[in-house]
Each structure stands twice: as C-alpha cells, then as structure tokens.
Amino acid sequence: MAKITWAGQACFHISLSNGKDHSANVVIDPFGDIGLKIPNFEADILLVSHGHEDHNNVKAVKGSPFLINGPGEYEVRGVFVMGIPSFHDDKDGKERGINTIYTIEAEDMRICHLGDLGQKELTDEQLEKIGHVDILITPVGGEYTISASEAAKIIGQIEPKIVIPMHYELPKLKFKLDGVDKFLKVMGKNSVVPQDKLTIKASALPKESEMEIVVLQP
C-alpha cells in the first residue's frame, strides 16, 4: 500500500507498507523559505531532484534518511529507486541545470516524480528508463517547469494509470505559477475534488484505459 501526501510545490511524503513486516517512508524535494510551511516529515529515503532552494531543504526532514540527489540505481529498505537525468530549463529555453526524474518501485507499484522538469517532451532513452508507471507526479504550473499543455503531452508519452499534478499556484506561495485549473481544463477534467491524501493498493489501481487525475491539497 502507498499513502501519498503533498506539502506543496514538489514536496511529497510517500509511506510504503505491506501492512505486515515492511515499511518505508520516502520524502521528495523538501522546500525552504517559499511562503509555505513544510510539515514535520520523517524519512527513511530522501530524494532531491535538483539544487534549488524550493527543492533541497534536506535539514527540514527528520530522521537519518538515505539521501539520493542524482542519477543512479538504489535499493533501500526494499524500495527500488532510479534517478534519471533530465533538463531543467526556463521558459526562454535557457539551461538552468540538470534535473533528476525519480522512479520509486515498491509494493507492486511504480511511482514516477518528474521533479522540476523543463523539457517539452521526454526522449526515447528517458522513456525506456522510466518504463511502466502506475502513478505519475508531474509539474503543471509553467514558468520554471513545463506548462499544462506540455505536461499533457508528457502524460501521453508515459501513459500512467494515475496522475498527480504539482508545482502550481498556491496561496502564500512566493512564486507566480499557473493554477491547477488550467491543467485540469487541458485534460478535460473540470470536476476533480481535491483530497488530503491518496491511499492505494496495487490491486485497486485503475486500468490504463481509465486514467485518473488526483488533486491533492497541502
């Protein structure tokens, strides 16, 4: 089972458990001073997609997590993590460094977090490494990352079963981004009710032809 909660921006807490003898807590992209309050997250595994302050506040995370901050393959507490290199470009096409896409595999599910992806589409090599995805977490707010329409194109490349949008406008956020409504309109999903968290088992995943969009609230 996976329980996914969102703190805002690109920061997520993913609790993975088989309900018996195995569990692991994963935190992705904890933010610094961006106008939002970061929860009191504790992690066994901490993923950082790139070095900007709204994604790399590792000191805010409790515990003694295994830190992954770049490409490679890792296995920690029964969780398989792959970091895939990508580009983080601004809206003018100027390179702003390398971004790491992460896939997280555990409990018979595969989760993909795109980080601060700036590419308008993924390469064949990236798609091959990403592979089959059950839950895709993608930026949609534009400006510093891909826009709503670009996210829709990448979703079409990956074909996940569930999509969770992130990195969009929120009250108190210091950055100016597009709102999630723009993304939902592009996807033809105007009546999505926000949830506090997503709790799901592999057996309950929708069929690929029935992709769902889940909007979380921080």
Secondary structure, 3 states (H helix, E strand, C coil): CEEEEEEECCEEEEEEECCCCCEEEEEECCCCCCCCCCCCCECCEEECCCCCCCCCCHHHCECCCEEECCCEEEEECCEEEEEEEEEEECCCCCEEEEEEEEEEEECCEEEEECCCCCCCCCCHHHHHHHCCCCEEEEECCCCCCCCHHHHHHHHHHHCCCEEEEECCCCCCCCCCCCCHHHHHHHCCCCCCCCECCEEECHHHCCCHHHCEECCECC
